[in-house]
Amino acid sequence: MNRLKLKDLEVSYEGRTVLQVEQAIFERGRIYGIVGPSGAGKSTLLRVMNLLEKPTRGSMQLFGTDVELPSLTYRKGVPIQRKMAFVAQRPSMFQATVFDNVALGLRYRNLDKSTVQKRVEHALGLVELSPLARQRAQTLSGGEAQRIALARALACEPELLLLDEPTASLDPYNISIFERVIQQVNHQQHMTILMITHNLPQAKRLADACLFLHKGRLVELADTHTFFHHPASAELQDFVSGRMIC
Ligand SMILES: Nc1ncnc2c1ncn2[C@@H]1O[C@H](COP(=O)(O)OP(=O)(O)OP(=O)(O)O)[C@@H](O)[C@H]1O
């Protein structure tokens, strides 16, 4: 019940296999860093887990719910997808206020007005942007917009938070706020977090465990200390030491 499990996952495009994961197990309430060279299949993995894309084959066990991915219908997928939230590298803001942008997922869930108000205020407080609630979202700086994207995800109180290089284009100040919030929701709400990053020091700082994807294969999944200091495979040794030619 307290696990997220992927089994026999395979994604192919026009006969080319870009992702193959025999098995991966994630414990609830932990932060996982996903690293690997460009084109390794990291974003594809998160898109499949977020049910945005169907794999050629594979299943996912999400904290007690079994999902046969290729045959999953839209109707059955919606309640499962609502257990998760996704933040991409570039935030998309709708032409509305910051408040309405953060409230978006909650309105899809038909929550009552006072719950929406409370959750949005709380999420804006977490990312330290409460004073901007009435501002038009298109006028936000890049760093502010990304923190609002995080607030929008957190307002939904997901069990699983999926982050695809969320701090790649942020300055150090915004990165530090983003990282603090992730750690806070992980500790306080026991939220499970999977985060793609090209920033290895960031993976070391935040993650309890890390995954290494290379050429579409899950090569290694280990606790962060072992991952960086005692990598088992030659490929990961090359990658963490900067010797891998990508
Ligand atoms: N819709 C698609 N059609 C065809 N090929 C695709 C499609 N989506 C992804 N790919 C291919 O799958 C491979 C993995 O892509 P993916 O974006 O998952 O890599 P990544 O590890 O996230 O890379 P990066 O670190 O550069 O973001 C790439 O070779 C990419 O070209």
The ligand as a Tripos MOL2 file, in Angstrom:
@<TRIPOS>MOLECULE
LIG
   31    33     1     0     0
SMALL
NO_CHARGES

@<TRIPOS>ATOM
      1 N1          6.5920   11.7130  -29.1700 N.pl3     1 LIG1
      2 C1          7.8010   11.2210  -29.5100 C.ar      1 LIG1
      3 N2          8.0170   10.6770  -30.7290 N.ar      1 LIG1
      4 C2          9.2370   10.1650  -31.0580 C.ar      1 LIG1
      5 N3         10.3040   10.1480  -30.2210 N.ar      1 LIG1
      6 C3         10.1320   10.6770  -29.0050 C.ar      1 LIG1
      7 C4          8.8910   11.2380  -28.5660 C.ar      1 LIG1
      8 N4          9.0300   11.6950  -27.2880 N.ar      1 LIG1
      9 C5         10.3080   11.4220  -26.9410 C.ar      1 LIG1
     10 N5         10.9660   10.8220  -27.9660 N.ar      1 LIG1
     11 C6         12.3730   10.3590  -27.9350 C.3       1 LIG1
     12 O1         12.5460    9.5810  -26.7760 O.3       1 LIG1
     13 C7         13.8670    9.7710  -26.2580 C.3       1 LIG1
     14 C8         13.7970   10.1340  -24.7950 C.3       1 LIG1
     15 O2         13.2880   11.4570  -24.6720 O.3       1 LIG1
     16 P1         13.0840   12.1670  -23.2720 P.3       1 LIG1
     17 O3         12.5340   13.5320  -23.5300 O.co2     1 LIG1
     18 O4         12.3030   11.2760  -22.3830 O.co2     1 LIG1
     19 O5         14.5920   12.2690  -22.7350 O.3       1 LIG1
     20 P2         15.1670   13.0440  -21.4550 P.3       1 LIG1
     21 O6         16.0200   12.0780  -20.7390 O.co2     1 LIG1
     22 O7         14.0540   13.6670  -20.6950 O.co2     1 LIG1
     23 O8         16.0660   14.1580  -22.1430 O.3       1 LIG1
     24 P3         16.4300   15.6770  -21.6530 P.3       1 LIG1
     25 O9         17.3320   15.5180  -20.4590 O.co2     1 LIG1
     26 O10        17.1630   16.2460  -22.8370 O.co2     1 LIG1
     27 O11        15.1520   16.3890  -21.3680 O.co2     1 LIG1
     28 C9         14.5290   10.8280  -27.1190 C.3       1 LIG1
     29 O12        15.3670   10.1890  -28.0640 O.3       1 LIG1
     30 C10        13.3630   11.5040  -27.8120 C.3       1 LIG1
     31 O13        13.7240   11.9930  -29.0860 O.3       1 LIG1
@<TRIPOS>BOND
     1     1     2 1
     2     2     3 ar
     3     2     7 ar
     4     3     4 ar
     5     4     5 ar
     6     5     6 ar
     7     6     7 ar
     8     6    10 ar
     9     7     8 ar
    10     8     9 ar
    11     9    10 ar
    12    10    11 1
    13    11    12 1
    14    11    30 1
    15    12    13 1
    16    13    14 1
    17    13    28 1
    18    14    15 1
    19    15    16 1
    20    16    17 2
    21    16    18 1
    22    16    19 1
    23    19    20 1
    24    20    21 2
    25    20    22 1
    26    20    23 1
    27    23    24 1
    28    24    25 2
    29    24    26 1
    30    24    27 1
    31    28    29 1
    32    28    30 1
    33    30    31 1
@<TRIPOS>SUBSTRUCTURE
     1 LIG1         1 GROUP 0 **** ****
